[in-house]
């Protein structure tokens, strides 16, 4: 879709539940046609473990209340896949794309998101790779990005989490994505960088946005969160208060 626009909304650091509800609201507006462009929500979450539909009991060796006692939320959600962690130091992206305007093929979409992240890693100087039969992106045999999606009426929900420079010990409490023996890593660790976390986060964000746009033939347009909320409030059936009273 050459010439189509991707509205990119950087939400900063937000709680998981807040952004989950926002995703759902944006998707409904996209399905209804109240939002005419694809949307990419970018966020850094407070610590949270999310349990997809494929979560195995063996993936949670520590009880849920123990995970919560460590300061993390635990949330069951509708995306595919097993358990993963989101938190500070990650770039989490929620592409809310209308696949009818791209290709109505969920497998193709997953592979395309993987390829966008692989291309972004290459631009950052890291070799990205797939592992047959598994979803996500690895580098040098270590997992650096997780992907889990859901689709309704060909509009996507959920997305990807790329480890930029998080506290990797959060992953030790689970079996990430249900993969025994998986070693999680980050851009910072693989590049051997120290300090300047903010500069690295900005560089990774911009590189990932550029790569997603190239992969899906979209042109990025920065959209302020306040502007998105106003557009959602004006959508038919919205429960948001009107920005104009």
N, C-alpha and C positions, 0 to 999 in steps of 0.2 A: 504494500500500500504506500507507494512513494508519495510523499507530500503530506501524509497523515501526521497528526500532532500527538505527542505524548505529553500530557500535563504531569510535571514532576513536582511533588509536594514533599518537602523535607520537614518532618514534624518534630525533629529533635528527640529528646528523651521523654518517653511517655509510658504509662502503665499498659500492660498487655490488653486488659479487658476494654479499656477505652478505645484502643485502635482496632480491636476485633469488631466492636460495634460500628465503628466508622467504616471499616471495610464492607461490612454487610450493607450499610446505608448507601455507600457509593455504588456497590454492585446493583442494588435495586434501581438506583437512578440511572445506571448505565443500561440495564435491561429495558427500562421504561423509555429510554431515549432522552431523559432530562439532561444527562451528560453525554455529549456527542463525541468526546475524545477519550481515548484510553488514558488511564490514570496510573501513575506509579507513586505509591506512598512509601517514603523512606523514613525509618525510625530506629532509634536505639531504645530497647526496652529495659525497664527495671527487671531484676532477675525473675525468670519464670521457666518452669518446665512444662512443655506442652505435650499432650498425649494424643497422637493421631489414632485413626480407626484401627490401625494394625498393631497397636501397642501390645506387646507380650508381657506377661507377668514377670518373666525372667529379665526383662529390661529395666525393672525397678527393684534392684536388690535392697534398697533402703525404703522403708515405709514412707508413705506420703506425708504423714505428720512430721517425720524426721526431716524430710526435705523442706517442709514449711518452716520448721524450727531453725533451719539454716538461713532463712530470710528470703526464700523464693516462693512465689505462687506456684500452684500446680493446677493446670487447666486441661480438661478434655475438650477436644475440638473435632470438627468435621473433616479436616484434611486427611489425605492418605498418609501412610507411613507410621513409624513407631515414635518413641519418645525422643525429644531433643530439648536443648536448653537455649534460651535467649537471654541476653543481658548486656550490660555495659561493655563496650569494646567490639560489638558486632555491628555490621551493617545489615539491617533487615529490610528487605524490599518486598512490597506487596503489589505486584502488577495486576491491575484490574482491567483485563483486556477483553474485548468482545471478539472471540475467535471467529465469529461469522464474518468479520471484516479482515481476517487473516487466513485461517484454515481450520475447519471444524475437525480437529484431530488432536486429542489429548496427548497421545504419545509424541506426536510431532512437537507440541508445545513444550513438553517436559524436556525433550532433547534440545530444543531451541534455547530454553533458559540455561540449560547446562552449557551449551556452546557459547552463549553470551558471557558467562562467568569464566569459562576457559580462555576466551579471547581477552577478557579484562585482565586476568592473571598474567597472560603473556605480555600485555602492555606494561604490567608492573614488574616484569622481569622474572616471573615464576612459571614453571611448566605445569599447566593444568591437564588433568586426565580424567577419564571415566573408568569405572570398574564394571565389567560386564555383569548384568543382572542386578545392579544396585543403582539407586538414584542419588545424585549429588555429584560433587566435584572433589577430586583428590589432587595432591601434588607430592611427588616423590613417594607415593604409597601411603601418604597420610591425608586424612580427610580435612578439608578446609572450608567446605560449603555444604549446607544441607538444603534440600528442596522438598516441599510438600505442598500440594495444591488441591483445590476443589473446584468444580465447575457446575454452574447451573444456568440452563438456557444459553449455553456457550459463552457465559461470562465467568472469568476466573476469579478465584479468591485464594488467599494465603500466598505463599511465594518462597523466597530464599533467605538464608542467613549466611553471610560470609564473615568468617572470623578475621577481624582486623588486628586487634590487640587485647582480647578479653583475658580475664583470669581463667586459665584453662582448668583450674581445679574444680570448677563447677561441673565439668563433664565427668569427673571421677565418681560421682554419686549415682550414675546411671550407666546403662549400656547404650551409648548413643546410636539412635536409629536402629537399635536391636542387632547391631553387628558386633559379634564377639571378637575381641582382640583389636578393634579399630583404634587407631591412634589419631587423636584430634590435634590439629595444628592451626596456626594463624599466619597471616601475611607478615606481621612483625617478626614472628619467630623464624619463618623461612627466609626472610631477607636479612636476618641478623641485625635488626635495627634496635636502637635504644633511644628513648626519649622522643620528643616531638610528636606525641600521639595525635594531637589535633591536626597537625599538618598531614600526617599519614591518612587519617580518617577522611579528610577532605579530598586528598588525591585518589583514594580508593573509590569514594562515592562518585566523583566526577568520571572516573574511568569506567565504572560499572554502568552508569547512565549512558555514556557514549556507546558502549558496547551493546547494550540492550537496544538502543535506537538503531544501530547499524544492523543488528540481527533481524529486527522486526520492521525495518524500513520505515522508521518513524523519525520525526523531527522534535527534539526536546523543547519544551517551553516551561520555564520556571513558573510555578503557581503558588502563591502564598496560601498558607493554611486558612487564613481568614476569608480569602476569596472563595476557596472551595466550600467552606461552611455556608457562606451566603448563597452560593449556587444550590447547595443541598436544601437550604431552608425554602427556596423558591420552587423546588420540585413538587409536582403534584403528589399529594398524600403525605408530605413531610410533616413530622411532628416537631421539627425545630421551630423556635420562635423566629418570626420574620425579622430580618435585619433592618427593615424600614418601619417596624412597629405594627 
